[in-house]
Every structure is written in structure tokens, then in C-alpha cells.
Amino acid sequence: MKVLPCVWLAILAGTVCIKANADTASVDDAREALSKQEDDADSAKALEQVFQAAEKSYTLLKKGERTLTYGVDYSLVRDTLIETVRTSNNNVFSVIGQSEAQHTFTNSFTFDYGVWDNLTFSVRLPLVAKYDTERDLNAYSLGDVSASLRWQPWTSLRGKPVTTLYATLGLPTGNSPYDINTQSDLATGSGAYSLGVGANLSYVIDPVVLFGSLGYTYNVPITGIGQVRGGRLLEEVDPGSSFSLSMGFAYALSYDVSLATSYQMSHSLKPTFSFADGDAEGRGQTSAVMNFSLGLRTSPERIVNVNAGFGMTEDSPDVLLGISMPLDIKGLKAQ
């Protein structure tokens, strides 16, 4: 008769133990459910994606990663060309003024490949359509293809700026302005090989990324031209080097919407033109552009970037418009 209370006590103790374990398990489950999971939205990750979408030149891929980005850009340049033409009398010159309004549409495909975690290789292929509505001219051609390397020498640390060094090679694959008839054709390229180097700097102040860059580009002299300009035979051109500067910021309004603003400026040194009867020096050019962009997340892995800008000097494009987005091609991404 005295055994039964012991049995009931054991049963009750087990029940309490089971209930206590269940309560502990439910608390642990709740704590885990309330804690941030790996795939949850993260402001730092969202800001990084916003920054990469707004300023593609600052993006570095992990080793083996591959991306393909499509972009279409539009620019409008209005100008008046003034050309001095030598007449049969070598001491008499006539001045010809010619207005132009060039509309340029550029469809570009940019392929990026992560060589290492801190080294990315890129190739850009532009397809150019250009129209001059004042002179009723048009041209459709491949533009100047370029290849670049971006290297991050130091690892990213919270609260520290991120530095990226880059080198770019430009190839004169477009229609050269020194191989065409300037009265009836339009150029779609620069006509010169170029080599550029520079540094990018970015700094995160959540929810803002500040960024800036400095660059230098050397343009290789063009020889063997044999083009008549202004009644004189042009034989060689030294395009001159150029310096560039940019700065701006990207701001994450939410996980799906972002804004970015940047100021870009470049100065080209005076070019030198070598004619059969002597040399002539051109004028330096300074270009400054304000650019604004809107980033929209259309899927977890896709951000569409729309930008608009305007020129601030007479050597700058009057209007700039563009849109870019990643292309998801089966087999392109690393497994």
C-alpha cells in the first residue's frame, strides 16, 4: 500500500521534468526565431549592394564569380564647329562655322570575372548608334572596347575606408575621327590606344556610402593619318593626356530603393597636330558632369539602375540618360 505514493511521485516528477524541458525548448525556439537569420535583410548588405549598383567601377567579385551587365546610355552634344581653311593664296584664310547636334545611343555589355577575392577583370563591349540632326548624318558601329583590372590591396574593415586601385586599357576599335570623311561621316571611337590608372576610395556611414576617385589616362600618339583637314595634310596627332576626378554618395532609402549623386570632372591637356607643312596646337578641354541615379530592386539578386545627368561646361555633354541591369544567363554564375 505504501508503494503507490512513490509511484505517483515518480510519475509526477517525470511530468514536471518533461514540462520543464518542453518550456526550455519552446523558449530556445522562440529566441532562435526572433534572432536574425543569415538570409534576413541586413542594412550593411543592402547598403553594399546599393553602392555596387550605383558605382559599378567600385565592385569587386569573389574568386570565380562572373557577372554580365547590360547598359544603354544616351547623350546629347550641341556645338558649333569653327574650321579655318587655307585658300590657294597661302596668306588668306577663311573661317567656316558649322553647327551640330549629336545624339549618341550606346548599348554596352560588361563582363566581370573574379580572378581572386581582391582582383576583378572586366571587359566592356559598346555598340554605338550616332545621329547628327543638324547635318543629317548617322553612324552605326562598334565603339572602343576596353579592358580593366581592379585590385583591392587591403581587406575591408568596419569603420575604415576601402581603397581600390585600377588599370584600364582602351582599344581603338570604333570608327576613328582620323579615318573618316569629316563632312559626311561620324566617328564612334577615339582612334587612339589609351592606358589609364587610378584609385577609388569609399567609406560607409550607414545608411550612406561616400566615394571618390582620381585617375590619369595616357593616350598613345596616332601616326600615319594622311587626312586632309582645312586644306592641310594631317600626318600625326598627339591627343594629350587627361586627368579625372569624381566624388559623390549613395543613400539607401529602403532595402528596395536607393539614390546616388556624383560629380565627375576631367581635364585633357592640349593636343598637338602635325601637318605636312608644320605643327599646330589645339586647346585643352575641361568636362564636368552632375549625375543622379535611382536604384530599384526588382528581385533579390537584381537591381536596376536608372541615371540622369547634365553637363556643366561647354566641353561636356548637354544631356545624359542611362539604364543598367545585370543579365542572368544560365551557366554564367559559378557553382
Stockholm file with secondary structure:
# STOCKHOLM 1.0

chainA/1-335         MKVLPCVWLAILAGTVCIKANADTASVDDAREALSKQEDDADSAKALEQVFQAAEKSYTLLKKGERTLTYGVDYSLVRDTLIETVRTSNNNVFSVIGQSEAQHTFTNSFTFDYGVWDNLTFSVRLPLVAKYDTERDLNAYSLGDVSASLRWQPWTSLRGKPVTTLYATLGLPTGNSPYDINTQSDLATGSGAYSLGVGANLSYVIDPVVLFGSLGYTYNVPITGIGQVRGGRLLEEVDPGSSFSLSMGFAYALSYDVSLATSYQMSHSLKPTFSFADGDAEGRGQTSAVMNFSLGLRTSPERIVNVNAGFGMTEDSPDVLLGISMPLDIKGLKAQ
#=GR chainA/1-335 SS CCHHHHHHHHHHHHHHHHHHHHHHHHHHHHHHHHSCCTTSCCHHHHHHHHHHHHCGGGCCCCTTCEEEEEEEEEEEEEEEEEEEEECSSTTCEEEEEEEEEEEEEEEEEEEEEEEETTEEEEEEEEEEEEEETTTTEEEEEECCCEEEEEECCSCCCTTSCEEEEEEEEECCCSCCTTSSCTTTCCCCSCSSCEEEEEEEEEEEETTEEEEEEEEEEEECCBCCCCEEETTEEEEEEECCCEEEEEEEEEEESSSSEEEEEEEEEEEECCCEEEETTEEEECCCEEEEEEEEEEEEEEETTEEEEEEEEEECSTTSCSEEEEEEEEECCTTTSCC
#=GC SS_cons         CCHHHHHHHHHHHHHHHHHHHHHHHHHHHHHHHHSCCTTSCCHHHHHHHHHHHHCGGGCCCCTTCEEEEEEEEEEEEEEEEEEEEECSSTTCEEEEEEEEEEEEEEEEEEEEEEEETTEEEEEEEEEEEEEETTTTEEEEEECCCEEEEEECCSCCCTTSCEEEEEEEEECCCSCCTTSSCTTTCCCCSCSSCEEEEEEEEEEEETTEEEEEEEEEEEECCBCCCCEEETTEEEEEEECCCEEEEEEEEEEESSSSEEEEEEEEEEEECCCEEEETTEEEECCCEEEEEEEEEEEEEEETTEEEEEEEEEECSTTSCSEEEEEEEEECCTTTSCC
//
